[in-house]
Amino acid sequence: METLTSEQIWDELAKASFAVVSYITPAGEPRSSGVIYALVDHRMYVVVAVDSWKARHIAVSGRVSVTVPVRRGGLMSLVFPIPPETISFSASAVVHEGEAVPDTLTRLVPPERREHCSVIEIRPEGHFVTYGVGVPLLRMRVPAQSRGRVPII
């Protein structure tokens, strides 16, 4: 089995645009939200409403967990229910409140909402934990052969 590199994982993250961000509320309740993101210089950016739950809760703890489903394409995915590959990681997160949306992120939010946004900057830490990334489809049936752990560089 080929050993994955951090750069290969970053390449996969750059191709995707949807992630599930999980966080803890100030009351200790777990929450998760689907988000559209942009990747810039090995950081993930999410644009949210200034008064959103995500902006308020993430600002308190500064910690998130992220899972990015990486869709498998091809003809077989049209015929069989094939699960996506996944890339997960823990991260520090900083909420930049009420700042203008940088040009590189404008595609993430409609023009009429750009002046009332917060930008969440997510910095992956530790290791990427993968499932199925770089693994042939038939081997994904064997969990031990489908899992990966790659240092974040």
N, C-alpha and C positions, 0 to 999 in steps of 0.2 A: 504494500500500500504506500502510495506517495505521501511524503510528509508535506503538510501545508505550511506556507510561510505567512507571516503577518501581512506582507504586501499583497499576497493573493486574496486574503480576507478583505483588506482595504479595497481592492479592485471590485470584489463582489458587492461590498457595501455601496460603492460609488455607482454601480449599475442599478441598484434598487432605489426606491424612494419612500416606501412605507415601512413603518416600524410600530411596535407596541412598546410604549414607555410605561414602566411601573414605578410607583412611588408610594410613600406612606403619608397619610394625612397627619396633621398636628395631633389628632386624637389617637393616632396609632393604627388607623384602619388602612388596609392595603387597597390600592386603586391602580387601574391600568387604563390607558387610552391609546387608541390608534392615532398615529400622526403621520403627516407627510414631512419629509426632511430633505435637507441638502447637506452634502458633505464638502467641507472646505478645509484643506490642510490638516487632515486626520482629526477633524472635529465635526460633530453632527450638530446641525442647527435646525430648530423647530420654531415656527412663528405661531404665537397664540394670542388670544385676546388678553388685554391687560388685566381684566377682572375675572379671567378663567380660573377654574379649580386648579388646573395644571400649574399656571403661573404662581398662584398663591401657595400651594402645597409644596411644590418643588423648591421654591425660594426659602422655605423654612428649614428643610433638611439638607438641601444641596446634594442629595444622593438619588440616583435612579438605577433601574435595571432596564436594559433594552433588549428586545428580540426582534430580529429582522427576518421575515420569511423570504426565502429566495426561491421564486417559482421555477420549477423545472419545465422546460418547453418540450417541443417535439410532438410527434404524432401520437405517441402512447398516452400523453397527458389528456388527449381528447377522448380516449376510449376508456382508460382506467383511472380510478381515483388515486392519484399519486400525491403523496404529501410533499409539501415544499421542504427544501433544505432550510436549516435555520442557523443564524449566527446570533449568539447572545453575549452580553457583557455587562459588567457593573461599571458605573461611571460617576464622576462628579458632575454637577450641573449648576450653572449660574444663570439666573434669570436677569436679563438686562431689560428693566422696566421702561416702557414708554419711549424707547429709542426709535429713531427712524430705521426702517427696514433697509439693510444694505442691498445694493444692486444685485449681488449674487443670490439673494434670497427672495427677490420680488415675485418670482414665479410661485412662491408658496402661499401667497395671500392676494385676494382680489384688490384692485386699486383703491376702492372706496374704504377699505379697512386698514390700509397701510399706516395711517397716522395714529391708530389706536391699538398698537400691538406691543407685545413683549417678545423678545427673542430669547429662547432657551439655548444656551451653549452647552453641549454635552461632550465631555472629554473621557473617552474610554480608558479604563485602568485595569491592570492585572493581566487577565487572559481573555481571549475570545474562546467561547465554548461553542462548538459547531456540531451539527447533526446532518450528515449526508453531503456536506460540502466536499466536492472532489471525489465522491464515491459513486461507482457505477450503480445504476438503479437496482439491480438484483441483489447487490450486497447491502442495500439499505434495509433489507429484511433481517439482517444480523446486527443488532444494536452495537455490539462491541466493535464491529468493523466500521460503523457509521459515525461514531463519536470522535471528536477531535478537540484538542486544547492547544491553543497557540498563543505564545506571549504577545502582548500588545506592544508594538514598537512604532 
